[in-house]
């Protein structure tokens, strides 16, 4: 049996097919925002708790398909079958992730959260940095824990990353630096969440919707870290999915007061500055990374 081969420079992928206009971006946004906002907007308009009725949950699930559909459909349109196969490989192939990056992907977000809690206690901002009631209950119920982890994976990381990093980031890095592309993905990502701030019941378990400014800053900072990981793992969508999953799980199970979130933002910003200084704003990639690690650097002189 022939082993699957990695894409070559001649293989069309979303990171190699040069843009000839903006249809590749607008086509994706029609799915990611147009499709999603259409179905989620109905729930907001009806002012119904999203988890209270089957029809609301159905519309919510259908709306959530906008990102993976956009990523898959536009990948096939831009790069054909070869690009579609490349996307599939990048979603499931763990061999693109090497050594210490596994630690970064799985533990960076929990480590930052725990450090933020420690700083909040150290500087007297709070005596109780985390509310661990839900985490303790899940730890005693293995089946419930597995169901919860599966729900978190399917609700956000898996479908979202097929679109954000699986497609959009590649197309933007053909036009802009890695930092510029990260900011643009972050802005699109933040805007995509817009209807959720007005959707009754969505943030009920978290005690209400997060502060939009703080949430937006967190997404923009996080987007840079996602690009850094993505570009240093051979464009691994799996790495982005796992990083997203780690962030969501630690964010929910290590529920914290506002003071801890503030320190978390400061620590993440400091980390982003270190990454930009060490790996550079143009590619966010180590020099020894493979050619498949990121799209070629755009010619900014044109």
C-alpha positions in Angstrom: 0.0 0.0 0.0 1.3 3.4 -0.9 1.7 5.8 2.0 0.1 9.2 1.6 2.5 11.9 0.7 2.9 15.4 1.9 1.9 18.2 -0.5 4.7 19.4 -2.7 5.3 22.9 -3.9 3.4 22.0 -7.1 0.4 20.6 -5.2 -2.4 23.2 -5.0 -3.4 24.0 -1.4 -5.0 27.0 0.3 -1.5 28.2 1.1 0.0 27.9 -2.4 -2.8 29.0 -4.8 -2.2 32.7 -5.2 -5.3 35.0 -4.9 -6.4 36.8 -8.1 -9.1 38.9 -6.4 -11.1 38.8 -3.2 -13.7 36.2 -4.1 -11.8 33.6 -2.0 -12.4 35.8 1.1 -15.9 37.0 0.4 -17.0 33.4 -0.4 -15.8 32.2 2.9 -17.3 35.1 4.8 -20.7 34.3 3.2 -20.6 31.0 5.0 -18.8 32.0 8.2 -20.8 35.1 8.9 -23.7 35.2 6.4 -24.9 31.6 7.0 -24.2 31.6 10.7 -25.7 35.0 11.5 -28.9 34.1 9.4 -29.7 31.1 11.6 -28.5 32.5 14.9 -30.3 35.8 14.1 -33.6 33.9 14.1 -33.0 32.7 17.7 -32.0 36.2 18.8 -35.1 37.7 17.0 -37.4 35.3 18.7 -35.9 36.1 22.1 -36.0 32.4 23.2 -33.5 30.6 25.4 -31.3 28.8 23.0 -31.2 25.6 25.1 -34.9 25.6 26.0 -36.5 24.3 22.8 -35.6 21.7 20.1 -36.1 24.1 17.3 -33.8 26.7 18.8 -31.0 24.1 19.4 -31.5 22.9 15.8 -31.1 26.4 14.4 -28.1 26.9 16.6 -26.4 23.7 15.4 -27.2 24.5 11.7 -25.8 28.0 12.1 -22.6 26.6 13.6 -22.0 24.7 10.4 -21.2 27.9 8.6 -17.5 27.8 9.5 -16.7 24.2 8.6 -18.8 24.4 5.4 -17.0 27.6 4.5 -13.6 26.1 5.1 -14.4 22.9 3.2 -16.3 24.4 0.3 -13.9 27.2 -0.3 -10.9 25.0 0.0 -12.3 22.8 -2.7 -13.1 25.8 -4.9 -9.7 27.4 -4.5 -7.4 24.3 -4.5 -9.6 21.5 -5.9 -9.5 17.9 -4.7 -5.8 18.1 -3.8 -6.4 21.0 -1.5 -9.4 19.3 0.0 -7.3 16.2 0.7 -4.6 18.4 2.2 -7.2 20.0 4.5 -8.3 16.5 5.7 -4.8 15.4 6.4 -4.1 18.6 8.4 -7.2 17.9 10.6 -6.2 14.4 11.6 -2.4 14.1 11.2 -0.6 14.3 14.6 2.8 13.8 13.0 3.0 17.5 12.1 3.2 18.4 15.8 6.7 17.8 17.3 8.2 17.5 20.7 7.7 20.5 23.0 4.9 21.9 20.9 2.6 19.2 22.3 3.2 20.7 25.8 2.5 24.2 24.5 -0.7 23.2 22.8 -2.1 21.3 25.6 -0.8 23.1 28.7 -0.2 26.8 27.8 -3.7 28.1 28.4 -4.1 26.2 31.7 -0.7 27.4 32.8 -1.5 31.0 32.1 -4.8 30.7 33.9 -3.2 29.2 37.0 -0.4 31.8 37.0 -3.0 34.6 36.7 -4.9 33.1 39.7 -1.6 33.1 41.6 -0.9 36.7 40.8 -4.4 37.7 41.8 -3.9 36.2 45.2 -0.3 37.5 45.6 -1.4 41.1 44.9 -4.5 40.9 47.0 -7.0 41.1 44.3 -8.9 38.0 45.5 -8.7 35.3 48.1 -10.5 32.8 46.0 -9.0 32.7 42.4 -11.1 29.8 41.1 -14.6 28.4 41.5 -14.0 24.6 41.2 -17.5 23.2 42.0 -18.2 22.1 38.5 -14.7 20.7 38.0 -15.0 18.7 41.2 -18.4 17.3 40.3 -17.2 16.2 36.8 -14.1 14.6 38.3 -16.3 12.3 40.3 -18.4 11.4 37.3 -16.2 10.0 34.5 -19.1 9.5 32.0 -20.3 13.0 32.5 -16.8 14.3 32.1 -16.4 12.5 28.8 -19.7 13.8 27.6 -18.8 17.3 28.7 -15.4 17.2 26.9 -17.1 15.9 23.7 -19.7 18.7 23.9 -16.9 21.3 24.2 -15.0 19.8 21.3 -18.0 19.8 19.0 -19.4 23.1 20.1 -16.3 25.2 19.2 -12.8 23.9 18.5 -13.5 21.3 15.8 -16.0 23.2 13.6 -14.4 26.6 14.1 -10.8 25.7 13.3 -11.7 24.1 10.0 -12.7 27.6 8.9 -10.4 30.0 10.8 -7.1 28.2 10.6 -8.0 25.5 8.1 -8.8 28.0 5.4 -8.9 31.8 6.2 -5.5 32.1 7.8 -3.8 30.6 4.8 -5.6 32.9 2.4 -4.7 36.0 4.5 -1.1 35.0 4.9 -0.7 35.1 1.1 -1.6 38.8 1.3 -0.3 40.0 4.6 2.4 39.3 7.2 1.6 36.6 9.8 0.9 39.3 12.4 -1.4 41.2 10.0 -3.2 38.0 9.1 -3.6 37.1 12.7 -5.2 40.4 13.5 -7.7 40.1 10.6 -8.6 36.5 11.6 -9.1 37.7 15.2 -11.4 40.5 14.1 -13.5 38.2 12.0 -13.5 35.7 14.8 -14.7 38.3 17.3 -17.4 39.6 14.9 -18.6 36.0 14.4 -19.4 35.7 18.1 -21.6 38.9 17.9 -25.0 37.2 17.9 -24.1 35.1 20.9 -23.9 38.2 23.1 -27.6 38.8 22.4 -28.7 35.1 22.5 -30.7 34.3 25.6 -29.3 31.5 27.6 -26.1 31.0 25.7 -23.8 32.4 28.4 -26.2 31.4 31.3 -23.7 28.8 32.7 -21.0 31.5 32.8 -23.3 33.9 34.7 -23.8 36.1 31.7 -22.0 37.3 28.6 -18.4 38.4 29.0 -17.3 42.0 28.7 -17.1 42.6 24.9 -13.9 44.6 25.1 -12.1 42.1 27.3 -13.3 39.3 25.1 -12.2 41.0 21.9 -8.7 41.7 23.3 -8.4 38.0 24.4 -9.4 36.8 20.9 -6.9 39.2 19.2 -4.1 38.1 21.4 -5.0 34.5 21.1 -5.2 34.7 17.4 -1.4 35.6 17.3 -0.7 32.5 19.4 -2.8 30.3 17.1 -0.9 31.5 14.1 2.5 30.9 15.8 1.5 27.3 16.6 -0.1 26.8 13.2 3.0 28.0 11.3 5.3 25.9 13.4 3.4 22.7 13.0 3.2 22.4 9.2 -0.1 24.2 9.1 -1.7 21.7 11.4 -5.4 22.2 11.9 -5.3 19.5 14.5 -2.9 21.6 16.6 -5.3 24.6 16.4 -8.2 22.4 17.4 -6.4 21.0 20.4 -5.1 24.5 21.4 -8.7 25.8 21.1 -10.0 22.9 23.1 -7.5 23.3 25.9 -8.4 27.0 26.2 -12.1 26.4 26.3 -11.9 23.6 28.8 -9.5 25.4 31.2 -11.5 28.6 30.8 -14.7 26.8 31.9 -13.4 24.5 34.6 -11.1 27.1 36.1 -13.9 29.6 36.4 -12.5 32.8 37.9 -13.5 36.3 39.1 -12.8 39.3 36.9 -9.6 40.1 38.7 -8.0 36.8 37.5 -9.1 37.5 33.9 -7.3 40.8 34.0 -4.1 39.2 35.1 -4.6 36.5 32.4 -4.9 39.3 29.8 -1.6 40.9 31.0 0.2 37.5 30.9 -1.1 36.6 27.5 -0.1 40.1 26.1 3.4 39.6 27.5 3.6 36.2 26.0 2.5 37.5 22.6 5.2 40.2 22.7 7.8 37.5 23.5 6.6 35.4 20.5 6.7 38.4 18.2 10.2 39.4 19.3 11.5 35.8 19.1 9.9 34.6 15.9 9.2 37.8 14.0 6.0 39.5 12.8 6.5 38.4 9.2 6.2 34.7 9.5 5.9 33.8 13.2 8.0 30.8 12.3 11.4 29.4 13.2 13.8 29.5 10.3 14.2 25.7 10.3 10.5 25.1 9.8 9.5 23.1 6.8 8.3 24.8 3.6 4.8 23.5 4.4 4.7 25.4 7.6 3.1 28.5 6.2 2.3 30.3 3.0 5.1 32.1 1.3 5.9 35.6 2.6 3.9 38.1 0.5 5.7 40.6 -1.6 4.8 43.9 0.1 6.4 46.0 -2.6 3.7 45.5 -5.1 
